[in-house]
Amino acid sequence: MEQLSAGKKLDHAFEELGKKKTLSFEVDLDTDVRSLKALDAQSDPAPGEEMPDEAAKLISGARIRVTVQSRKPIDESGEKDLVGMAMKISNSDGGLVEYRVIGDYAYMRADMTAFGKMTGAPVPAASDLPPEAGAFKSLIAGKWVKFGTKEMEKAGAGGRKGSPAPAPSLDAKTQQKLVAALREVVAREVHFKTADGSDGTEHVTATAPFRTLITRLFGKIRPLVKDLPPGMELPTDKDLKDAPATDVKADFTLKDGQLNKVRMDLAELAEDTKVRKLGLTLRVGHGTRPTVPVGATELDLGELMQGFFGGPAASDADALDYQDLPQD
């Protein structure tokens, strides 16, 4: 009875999220440098390609905030219904990159110095760039730049005849099939347990053997592969036979029946005693509002490719007037 009740509570909580027209969440990576370096060592990197200490330091404690706005409830929305998106990646030292899409424009700013340290390739100062760099200097300086999303698609294709078109996104019907497959596997393979928390919260703990869970899940998804974007390959049962058989546990916090937080401890999946700290926390309702940044410099991708990178220019994209959107 408890298993059924807990599962229904989670189902209801996720259904309530799908009814919202604006969905915000924050994902925290809870790890440390030692654990990240141990994980990197497991991948057997070539000499000289090991994860730099600076990169591990930047990644540990990383936080991703995302907000999506739609004209319709999220679970009924297609790509054309989305009116705004904002994403911000940061760590304990501050913001690393922000990206927003509002109407036909995308806005971005980044801490290029931090990325230079992470990759071990120092980024030149904006003043050292040639005049042809134009608005690219603003990006290097950590300021907001903007560009047309249609122009970005054309620039990504190189503006050349025969260039591959961008991969299509999942349609609403396929998304519903994937969610149904996930729910069926979860209902069969996951054990639920409930407990009361503080401040009127309720905790639902979900536990399942990792190898069995992902093997069953991909088994349900494979019949849908024809509806997935081209080039998306799914692992076979043979590929998954070496996946950790240990239990994976997720703790869901509900408040007034609404999903508030999800916490997962992934350290045991690494099967390495040096990986002592590796967790993910998702908080619902924490995000960055999709507003139009003030003072963003327009970045002409076609001009940038033609002049700064020596590539072919892309034609200008038609832009719509979004003056009624809130200003940051």
BALOBA-1460 file (C-alpha; in Angstrom, 3 decimals):
// residues 328
<rec num="1" residu="m" x="0.000" y="0.000" z="0.000"/>
<rec num="2" residu="e" x="2.845" y="2.381" z="0.882"/>
<rec num="3" residu="q" x="4.581" y="1.554" z="-2.444"/>
<rec num="4" residu="l" x="1.433" y="2.444" z="-4.418"/>
<rec num="5" residu="s" x="0.708" y="5.554" z="-2.360"/>
<rec num="6" residu="a" x="4.271" y="6.911" z="-2.669"/>
<rec num="7" residu="g" x="4.345" y="6.266" z="-6.411"/>
<rec num="8" residu="k" x="1.020" y="8.057" z="-6.875"/>
<rec num="9" residu="k" x="2.260" y="11.037" z="-4.886"/>
<rec num="10" residu="l" x="5.277" y="11.377" z="-7.155"/>
<rec num="11" residu="d" x="3.118" y="10.959" z="-10.252"/>
<rec num="12" residu="h" x="0.828" y="13.726" z="-9.011"/>
<rec num="13" residu="a" x="3.782" y="16.015" z="-8.229"/>
<rec num="14" residu="f" x="5.198" y="15.638" z="-11.745"/>
<rec num="15" residu="e" x="1.766" y="16.101" z="-13.318"/>
<rec num="16" residu="e" x="1.449" y="19.401" z="-11.436"/>
<rec num="17" residu="l" x="4.788" y="20.544" z="-12.885"/>
<rec num="18" residu="g" x="3.508" y="19.769" z="-16.374"/>
<rec num="19" residu="k" x="0.502" y="22.048" z="-15.861"/>
<rec num="20" residu="k" x="2.697" y="25.108" z="-15.330"/>
<rec num="21" residu="k" x="3.458" y="27.563" z="-18.130"/>
<rec num="22" residu="t" x="6.723" y="28.633" z="-16.494"/>
<rec num="23" residu="l" x="9.095" y="26.047" z="-15.086"/>
<rec num="24" residu="s" x="12.265" y="26.940" z="-13.172"/>
<rec num="25" residu="f" x="14.784" y="24.637" z="-11.598"/>
<rec num="26" residu="e" x="18.351" y="24.588" z="-10.302"/>
<rec num="27" residu="v" x="20.790" y="21.667" z="-10.473"/>
<rec num="28" residu="d" x="23.747" y="21.595" z="-8.066"/>
<rec num="29" residu="l" x="26.748" y="19.328" z="-8.538"/>
<rec num="30" residu="d" x="27.998" y="18.363" z="-5.102"/>
<rec num="31" residu="t" x="31.511" y="16.978" z="-5.506"/>
<rec num="32" residu="d" x="35.172" y="17.829" z="-4.903"/>
<rec num="33" residu="v" x="38.426" y="17.985" z="-6.858"/>
<rec num="34" residu="r" x="39.665" y="14.598" z="-5.661"/>
<rec num="35" residu="s" x="36.486" y="12.796" z="-6.715"/>
<rec num="36" residu="l" x="36.451" y="14.459" z="-10.145"/>
<rec num="37" residu="k" x="40.111" y="13.583" z="-10.737"/>
<rec num="38" residu="a" x="39.385" y="9.962" z="-9.761"/>
<rec num="39" residu="l" x="36.457" y="9.832" z="-12.188"/>
<rec num="40" residu="d" x="38.654" y="11.271" z="-14.916"/>
<rec num="41" residu="a" x="41.311" y="8.630" z="-14.227"/>
<rec num="42" residu="q" x="38.678" y="5.896" z="-14.726"/>
<rec num="43" residu="s" x="38.264" y="7.031" z="-18.353"/>
<rec num="44" residu="d" x="41.967" y="6.282" z="-18.916"/>
<rec num="45" residu="p" x="42.889" y="9.614" z="-20.579"/>
<rec num="46" residu="a" x="45.945" y="9.786" z="-22.809"/>
<rec num="47" residu="p" x="49.100" y="11.261" z="-21.239"/>
<rec num="48" residu="g" x="48.783" y="15.034" z="-21.094"/>
<rec num="49" residu="e" x="44.982" y="14.929" z="-21.514"/>
<rec num="50" residu="e" x="44.140" y="14.427" z="-17.845"/>
<rec num="51" residu="m" x="41.643" y="16.852" z="-16.292"/>
<rec num="52" residu="p" x="43.556" y="19.934" z="-15.088"/>
<rec num="53" residu="d" x="43.243" y="20.784" z="-11.393"/>
<rec num="54" residu="e" x="41.819" y="24.183" z="-12.348"/>
<rec num="55" residu="a" x="39.071" y="22.544" z="-14.409"/>
<rec num="56" residu="a" x="38.160" y="20.201" z="-11.557"/>
<rec num="57" residu="k" x="38.049" y="23.175" z="-9.188"/>
<rec num="58" residu="l" x="35.697" y="25.100" z="-11.487"/>
<rec num="59" residu="i" x="33.401" y="22.119" z="-12.084"/>
<rec num="60" residu="s" x="33.098" y="21.077" z="-8.438"/>
<rec num="61" residu="g" x="30.187" y="22.890" z="-6.904"/>
<rec num="62" residu="a" x="28.811" y="23.869" z="-10.329"/>
<rec num="63" residu="r" x="25.236" y="25.140" z="-10.380"/>
<rec num="64" residu="i" x="22.900" y="25.292" z="-13.379"/>
<rec num="65" residu="r" x="19.744" y="27.416" z="-13.274"/>
<rec num="66" residu="v" x="17.131" y="27.064" z="-16.016"/>
<rec num="67" residu="t" x="13.765" y="28.701" z="-16.669"/>
<rec num="68" residu="v" x="11.437" y="27.864" z="-19.559"/>
<rec num="69" residu="q" x="8.336" y="29.928" z="-20.416"/>
<rec num="70" residu="s" x="5.555" y="28.760" z="-22.720"/>
<rec num="71" residu="r" x="2.199" y="29.988" z="-23.996"/>
<rec num="72" residu="k" x="0.715" y="26.621" z="-23.032"/>
<rec num="73" residu="p" x="1.193" y="24.252" z="-20.087"/>
<rec num="74" residu="i" x="4.628" y="22.640" z="-20.312"/>
<rec num="75" residu="d" x="3.321" y="19.110" z="-20.932"/>
<rec num="76" residu="e" x="1.262" y="20.374" z="-23.911"/>
<rec num="77" residu="s" x="3.950" y="22.597" z="-25.391"/>
<rec num="78" residu="g" x="5.820" y="22.154" z="-28.626"/>
<rec num="79" residu="e" x="8.885" y="24.076" z="-29.744"/>
<rec num="80" residu="k" x="6.740" y="26.834" z="-31.298"/>
<rec num="81" residu="d" x="4.942" y="27.455" z="-27.998"/>
<rec num="82" residu="l" x="8.096" y="28.437" z="-26.117"/>
<rec num="83" residu="v" x="8.452" y="32.219" z="-25.682"/>
<rec num="84" residu="g" x="11.532" y="32.412" z="-23.487"/>
<rec num="85" residu="m" x="14.385" y="30.414" z="-22.004"/>
<rec num="86" residu="a" x="17.184" y="31.362" z="-19.642"/>
<rec num="87" residu="m" x="20.149" y="29.334" z="-18.412"/>
<rec num="88" residu="k" x="22.957" y="30.311" z="-16.059"/>
<rec num="89" residu="i" x="25.957" y="28.186" z="-15.089"/>
<rec num="90" residu="s" x="27.965" y="29.278" z="-12.077"/>
<rec num="91" residu="n" x="30.186" y="27.962" z="-9.291"/>
<rec num="92" residu="s" x="31.465" y="29.234" z="-5.963"/>
<rec num="93" residu="d" x="33.538" y="31.917" z="-7.718"/>
<rec num="94" residu="g" x="30.555" y="33.402" z="-9.583"/>
<rec num="95" residu="g" x="28.852" y="33.163" z="-12.980"/>
<rec num="96" residu="l" x="30.567" y="31.228" z="-15.773"/>
<rec num="97" residu="v" x="28.087" y="31.605" z="-18.616"/>
<rec num="98" residu="e" x="24.544" y="32.892" z="-19.161"/>
<rec num="99" residu="y" x="22.384" y="32.183" z="-22.189"/>
<rec num="100" residu="r" x="18.862" y="33.415" z="-22.933"/>
<rec num="101" residu="v" x="16.544" y="32.968" z="-25.906"/>
<rec num="102" residu="i" x="13.669" y="35.432" z="-26.265"/>
<rec num="103" residu="g" x="11.765" y="35.687" z="-29.528"/>
<rec num="104" residu="d" x="14.151" y="35.552" z="-32.487"/>
<rec num="105" residu="y" x="17.210" y="36.617" z="-30.479"/>
<rec num="106" residu="a" x="19.682" y="34.779" z="-28.284"/>
<rec num="107" residu="y" x="21.709" y="36.597" z="-25.630"/>
<rec num="108" residu="m" x="24.952" y="35.389" z="-24.080"/>
<rec num="109" residu="r" x="27.747" y="36.453" z="-21.775"/>
<rec num="110" residu="a" x="30.585" y="34.395" z="-20.350"/>
<rec num="111" residu="d" x="33.610" y="34.574" z="-18.080"/>
<rec num="112" residu="m" x="36.144" y="33.793" z="-20.791"/>
<rec num="113" residu="t" x="39.047" y="34.108" z="-18.361"/>
<rec num="114" residu="a" x="37.602" y="31.285" z="-16.261"/>
<rec num="115" residu="f" x="37.131" y="29.110" z="-19.338"/>
<rec num="116" residu="g" x="40.705" y="29.828" z="-20.354"/>
<rec num="117" residu="k" x="41.927" y="28.587" z="-16.972"/>
<rec num="118" residu="m" x="39.703" y="25.528" z="-17.187"/>
<rec num="119" residu="t" x="41.038" y="24.503" z="-20.600"/>
<rec num="120" residu="g" x="44.617" y="25.564" z="-19.926"/>
<rec num="121" residu="a" x="44.497" y="27.933" z="-22.925"/>
<rec num="122" residu="p" x="44.601" y="31.578" z="-21.765"/>
<rec num="123" residu="v" x="42.118" y="33.839" z="-23.548"/>
<rec num="124" residu="p" x="43.547" y="37.047" z="-25.075"/>
<rec num="125" residu="a" x="42.419" y="40.385" z="-23.723"/>
<rec num="126" residu="a" x="39.676" y="42.134" z="-25.694"/>
<rec num="127" residu="s" x="42.091" y="44.972" z="-26.472"/>
<rec num="128" residu="d" x="44.412" y="42.509" z="-28.209"/>
<rec num="129" residu="l" x="41.805" y="41.431" z="-30.768"/>
<rec num="130" residu="p" x="41.877" y="42.876" z="-34.311"/>
<rec num="131" residu="p" x="39.235" y="45.423" z="-35.407"/>
<rec num="132" residu="e" x="37.534" y="42.686" z="-37.459"/>
<rec num="133" residu="a" x="36.495" y="40.998" z="-34.212"/>
<rec num="134" residu="g" x="33.860" y="43.722" z="-33.677"/>
<rec num="135" residu="a" x="31.294" y="42.745" z="-31.055"/>
<rec num="136" residu="f" x="33.303" y="39.614" z="-30.307"/>
<rec num="137" residu="k" x="35.414" y="41.891" z="-28.105"/>
<rec num="138" residu="s" x="32.372" y="42.445" z="-25.886"/>
<rec num="139" residu="l" x="31.979" y="38.691" z="-25.481"/>
<rec num="140" residu="i" x="35.639" y="38.293" z="-24.538"/>
<rec num="141" residu="a" x="35.225" y="41.139" z="-22.045"/>
<rec num="142" residu="g" x="32.330" y="39.315" z="-20.351"/>
<rec num="143" residu="k" x="29.599" y="41.645" z="-21.634"/>
<rec num="144" residu="w" x="26.220" y="40.711" z="-23.082"/>
<rec num="145" residu="v" x="26.059" y="40.041" z="-26.825"/>
<rec num="146" residu="k" x="23.041" y="39.098" z="-28.904"/>
<rec num="147" residu="f" x="22.469" y="37.444" z="-32.266"/>
<rec num="148" residu="g" x="19.535" y="36.243" z="-34.350"/>
<rec num="149" residu="t" x="18.686" y="32.587" z="-33.822"/>
<rec num="150" residu="k" x="17.866" y="32.145" z="-37.517"/>
<rec num="151" residu="e" x="21.237" y="33.613" z="-38.396"/>
<rec num="152" residu="m" x="22.872" y="31.194" z="-35.969"/>
<rec num="153" residu="e" x="21.251" y="28.228" z="-37.728"/>
<rec num="154" residu="k" x="22.472" y="29.461" z="-41.110"/>
<rec num="155" residu="a" x="25.962" y="30.133" z="-39.789"/>
<rec num="156" residu="g" x="26.037" y="26.672" z="-38.225"/>
<rec num="157" residu="a" x="25.238" y="25.169" z="-41.609"/>
<rec num="158" residu="g" x="28.005" y="27.275" z="-43.132"/>
<rec num="159" residu="g" x="25.613" y="28.852" z="-45.619"/>
<rec num="160" residu="r" x="26.648" y="26.193" z="-48.146"/>
<rec num="161" residu="k" x="24.482" y="24.132" z="-50.437"/>
<rec num="162" residu="g" x="24.211" y="20.559" z="-49.243"/>
<rec num="163" residu="s" x="25.055" y="21.375" z="-45.635"/>
<rec num="164" residu="p" x="23.149" y="19.197" z="-43.162"/>
<rec num="165" residu="a" x="20.062" y="20.745" z="-41.614"/>
<rec num="166" residu="p" x="19.850" y="21.051" z="-37.838"/>
<rec num="167" residu="a" x="18.606" y="17.871" z="-36.166"/>
<rec num="168" residu="p" x="14.870" y="18.032" z="-35.460"/>
<rec num="169" residu="s" x="13.693" y="18.145" z="-31.873"/>
<rec num="170" residu="l" x="11.345" y="15.616" z="-30.307"/>
<rec num="171" residu="d" x="7.687" y="16.169" z="-31.112"/>
<rec num="172" residu="a" x="5.091" y="16.246" z="-28.349"/>
<rec num="173" residu="k" x="3.718" y="12.764" z="-29.176"/>
<rec num="174" residu="t" x="7.178" y="11.163" z="-28.951"/>
<rec num="175" residu="q" x="7.840" y="12.943" z="-25.671"/>
<rec num="176" residu="q" x="4.615" y="11.500" z="-24.269"/>
<rec num="177" residu="k" x="5.652" y="7.986" z="-25.372"/>
<rec num="178" residu="l" x="9.025" y="8.391" z="-23.674"/>
<rec num="179" residu="v" x="7.392" y="9.579" z="-20.455"/>
<rec num="180" residu="a" x="4.975" y="6.634" z="-20.551"/>
<rec num="181" residu="a" x="7.895" y="4.217" z="-21.018"/>
<rec num="182" residu="l" x="9.751" y="5.809" z="-18.104"/>
<rec num="183" residu="r" x="6.691" y="5.563" z="-15.839"/>
<rec num="184" residu="e" x="6.166" y="1.896" z="-16.681"/>
<rec num="185" residu="v" x="9.772" y="0.986" z="-15.867"/>
<rec num="186" residu="v" x="9.762" y="3.036" z="-12.676"/>
<rec num="187" residu="a" x="6.520" y="1.402" z="-11.507"/>
<rec num="188" residu="r" x="8.031" y="-2.077" z="-11.964"/>
<rec num="189" residu="e" x="11.632" y="-1.616" z="-10.870"/>
<rec num="190" residu="v" x="11.668" y="1.155" z="-8.268"/>
<rec num="191" residu="h" x="10.864" y="0.689" z="-4.599"/>
<rec num="192" residu="f" x="9.279" y="3.682" z="-2.856"/>
<rec num="193" residu="k" x="9.207" y="4.632" z="0.802"/>
<rec num="194" residu="t" x="7.689" y="7.702" z="2.447"/>
<rec num="195" residu="a" x="8.621" y="9.642" z="5.582"/>
<rec num="196" residu="d" x="7.548" y="12.944" z="7.115"/>
<rec num="197" residu="g" x="10.039" y="15.810" z="7.160"/>
<rec num="198" residu="s" x="10.204" y="19.187" z="8.873"/>
<rec num="199" residu="d" x="8.122" y="22.269" z="7.981"/>
<rec num="200" residu="g" x="5.273" y="20.184" z="6.603"/>
<rec num="201" residu="t" x="7.427" y="18.454" z="3.974"/>
<rec num="202" residu="e" x="7.223" y="14.805" z="2.981"/>
<rec num="203" residu="h" x="10.093" y="12.684" z="1.702"/>
<rec num="204" residu="v" x="9.673" y="9.939" z="-0.866"/>
<rec num="205" residu="t" x="12.745" y="7.730" z="-1.282"/>
<rec num="206" residu="a" x="13.063" y="5.800" z="-4.537"/>
<rec num="207" residu="t" x="15.547" y="2.900" z="-4.703"/>
<rec num="208" residu="a" x="16.404" y="0.639" z="-7.648"/>
<rec num="209" residu="p" x="19.338" y="-1.482" z="-8.907"/>
<rec num="210" residu="f" x="21.056" y="0.782" z="-11.436"/>
<rec num="211" residu="r" x="21.932" y="-1.832" z="-14.093"/>
<rec num="212" residu="t" x="18.442" y="-3.338" z="-14.084"/>
<rec num="213" residu="l" x="16.814" y="0.095" z="-14.195"/>
<rec num="214" residu="i" x="18.712" y="1.440" z="-17.218"/>
<rec num="215" residu="t" x="18.583" y="-1.904" z="-19.067"/>
<rec num="216" residu="r" x="14.789" y="-2.037" z="-18.729"/>
<rec num="217" residu="l" x="14.463" y="1.640" z="-19.614"/>
<rec num="218" residu="f" x="16.487" y="1.452" z="-22.837"/>
<rec num="219" residu="g" x="14.625" y="-1.741" z="-23.708"/>
<rec num="220" residu="k" x="11.383" y="0.261" z="-23.624"/>
<rec num="221" residu="i" x="12.858" y="3.151" z="-25.609"/>
<rec num="222" residu="r" x="14.364" y="1.104" z="-28.482"/>
<rec num="223" residu="p" x="10.995" y="0.552" z="-30.249"/>
<rec num="224" residu="l" x="10.699" y="4.366" z="-30.373"/>
<rec num="225" residu="v" x="14.104" y="4.907" z="-31.993"/>
<rec num="226" residu="k" x="12.503" y="5.600" z="-35.380"/>
<rec num="227" residu="d" x="10.832" y="8.667" z="-33.832"/>
<rec num="228" residu="l" x="14.047" y="9.985" z="-32.267"/>
<rec num="229" residu="p" x="16.331" y="12.558" z="-33.974"/>
<rec num="230" residu="p" x="18.636" y="11.008" z="-36.631"/>
<rec num="231" residu="g" x="22.020" y="9.889" z="-35.357"/>
<rec num="232" residu="m" x="20.822" y="9.162" z="-31.822"/>
<rec num="233" residu="e" x="22.166" y="5.708" z="-30.970"/>
<rec num="234" residu="l" x="20.990" y="3.776" z="-27.934"/>
<rec num="235" residu="p" x="23.251" y="1.395" z="-25.988"/>
<rec num="236" residu="t" x="22.575" y="-2.307" z="-26.347"/>
<rec num="237" residu="d" x="22.072" y="-4.768" z="-23.476"/>
<rec num="238" residu="k" x="25.652" y="-5.909" z="-24.137"/>
<rec num="239" residu="d" x="26.877" y="-2.336" z="-23.703"/>
<rec num="240" residu="l" x="25.078" y="-2.106" z="-20.359"/>
<rec num="241" residu="k" x="26.184" y="-5.442" z="-18.893"/>
<rec num="242" residu="d" x="29.151" y="-3.823" z="-17.137"/>
<rec num="243" residu="a" x="27.085" y="-1.015" z="-15.610"/>
<rec num="244" residu="p" x="27.174" y="-0.961" z="-11.785"/>
<rec num="245" residu="a" x="24.623" y="-3.347" z="-10.250"/>
<rec num="246" residu="t" x="24.520" y="-1.367" z="-7.020"/>
<rec num="247" residu="d" x="21.340" y="0.352" z="-5.857"/>
<rec num="248" residu="v" x="20.829" y="3.994" z="-6.792"/>
<rec num="249" residu="k" x="18.716" y="6.107" z="-4.471"/>
<rec num="250" residu="a" x="16.855" y="9.378" z="-5.016"/>
<rec num="251" residu="d" x="15.209" y="11.408" z="-2.268"/>
<rec num="252" residu="f" x="12.214" y="13.509" z="-3.376"/>
<rec num="253" residu="t" x="10.999" y="16.308" z="-1.109"/>
<rec num="254" residu="l" x="7.329" y="17.264" z="-1.496"/>
<rec num="255" residu="k" x="5.701" y="20.305" z="0.047"/>
<rec num="256" residu="d" x="1.919" y="20.683" z="-0.149"/>
<rec num="257" residu="g" x="1.955" y="17.940" z="-2.774"/>
<rec num="258" residu="q" x="4.362" y="19.898" z="-4.992"/>
<rec num="259" residu="l" x="7.850" y="18.687" z="-5.941"/>
<rec num="260" residu="n" x="10.337" y="20.846" z="-4.072"/>
<rec num="261" residu="k" x="13.702" y="19.088" z="-4.279"/>
<rec num="262" residu="v" x="15.389" y="15.919" z="-5.547"/>
<rec num="263" residu="r" x="18.682" y="14.651" z="-4.121"/>
<rec num="264" residu="m" x="20.797" y="11.803" z="-5.542"/>
<rec num="265" residu="d" x="24.038" y="10.360" z="-4.174"/>
<rec num="266" residu="l" x="26.000" y="8.880" z="-7.094"/>
<rec num="267" residu="a" x="29.315" y="8.106" z="-5.386"/>
<rec num="268" residu="e" x="28.625" y="4.361" z="-5.112"/>
<rec num="269" residu="l" x="27.995" y="4.110" z="-8.859"/>
<rec num="270" residu="a" x="31.605" y="5.119" z="-9.506"/>
<rec num="271" residu="e" x="32.789" y="1.886" z="-7.816"/>
<rec num="272" residu="d" x="35.964" y="3.682" z="-6.769"/>
<rec num="273" residu="t" x="36.845" y="4.368" z="-3.135"/>
<rec num="274" residu="k" x="38.567" y="7.599" z="-4.194"/>
<rec num="275" residu="v" x="35.214" y="8.980" z="-5.399"/>
<rec num="276" residu="r" x="33.902" y="9.921" z="-1.982"/>
<rec num="277" residu="k" x="31.691" y="12.856" z="-2.882"/>
<rec num="278" residu="l" x="29.460" y="12.857" z="-5.952"/>
<rec num="279" residu="g" x="25.887" y="14.059" z="-5.694"/>
<rec num="280" residu="l" x="23.219" y="15.924" z="-7.618"/>
<rec num="281" residu="t" x="20.526" y="18.150" z="-6.143"/>
<rec num="282" residu="l" x="17.614" y="19.558" z="-8.162"/>
<rec num="283" residu="r" x="15.573" y="22.393" z="-6.648"/>
<rec num="284" residu="v" x="12.294" y="23.322" z="-8.314"/>
<rec num="285" residu="g" x="11.320" y="26.987" z="-8.456"/>
<rec num="286" residu="h" x="14.878" y="28.339" z="-8.563"/>
<rec num="287" residu="g" x="15.848" y="29.841" z="-11.890"/>
<rec num="288" residu="t" x="16.891" y="32.875" z="-13.899"/>
<rec num="289" residu="r" x="14.028" y="34.955" z="-15.338"/>
<rec num="290" residu="p" x="14.109" y="35.213" z="-19.168"/>
<rec num="291" residu="t" x="14.431" y="38.994" z="-19.548"/>
<rec num="292" residu="v" x="16.071" y="41.008" z="-22.319"/>
<rec num="293" residu="p" x="19.494" y="42.188" z="-21.083"/>
<rec num="294" residu="v" x="20.057" y="45.937" z="-21.339"/>
<rec num="295" residu="g" x="22.924" y="47.116" z="-23.528"/>
<rec num="296" residu="a" x="23.612" y="43.845" z="-25.359"/>
<rec num="297" residu="t" x="25.905" y="44.329" z="-28.378"/>
<rec num="298" residu="e" x="24.653" y="42.717" z="-31.576"/>
<rec num="299" residu="l" x="27.023" y="40.083" z="-32.874"/>
<rec num="300" residu="d" x="26.850" y="39.604" z="-36.647"/>
<rec num="301" residu="l" x="27.724" y="35.943" z="-37.042"/>
<rec num="302" residu="g" x="28.015" y="36.159" z="-40.819"/>
<rec num="303" residu="e" x="30.362" y="39.118" z="-40.635"/>
<rec num="304" residu="l" x="32.331" y="37.435" z="-37.869"/>
<rec num="305" residu="m" x="32.814" y="34.254" z="-39.911"/>
<rec num="306" residu="q" x="33.710" y="36.164" z="-43.074"/>
<rec num="307" residu="g" x="36.071" y="38.687" z="-41.544"/>
<rec num="308" residu="f" x="37.435" y="37.275" z="-38.310"/>
<rec num="309" residu="f" x="37.388" y="33.548" z="-39.098"/>
<rec num="310" residu="g" x="37.577" y="33.780" z="-42.871"/>
<rec num="311" residu="g" x="34.401" y="31.769" z="-43.457"/>
<rec num="312" residu="p" x="31.393" y="32.436" z="-45.695"/>
<rec num="313" residu="a" x="28.909" y="35.082" z="-44.596"/>
<rec num="314" residu="a" x="25.381" y="34.152" z="-43.658"/>
<rec num="315" residu="s" x="22.429" y="36.260" z="-44.709"/>
<rec num="316" residu="d" x="20.707" y="38.521" z="-42.227"/>
<rec num="317" residu="a" x="17.786" y="37.086" z="-40.268"/>
<rec num="318" residu="d" x="14.467" y="38.832" z="-39.963"/>
<rec num="319" residu="a" x="13.888" y="40.016" z="-36.395"/>
<rec num="320" residu="l" x="10.580" y="40.553" z="-34.633"/>
<rec num="321" residu="d" x="9.873" y="43.436" z="-32.317"/>
<rec num="322" residu="y" x="9.935" y="42.295" z="-28.666"/>
<rec num="323" residu="q" x="9.956" y="45.716" z="-27.043"/>
<rec num="324" residu="d" x="7.086" y="44.683" z="-24.790"/>
<rec num="325" residu="l" x="9.280" y="42.110" z="-23.040"/>
<rec num="326" residu="p" x="10.613" y="43.031" z="-19.580"/>
<rec num="327" residu="q" x="14.025" y="44.638" z="-19.456"/>
<rec num="328" residu="d" x="16.673" y="43.215" z="-17.141"/>
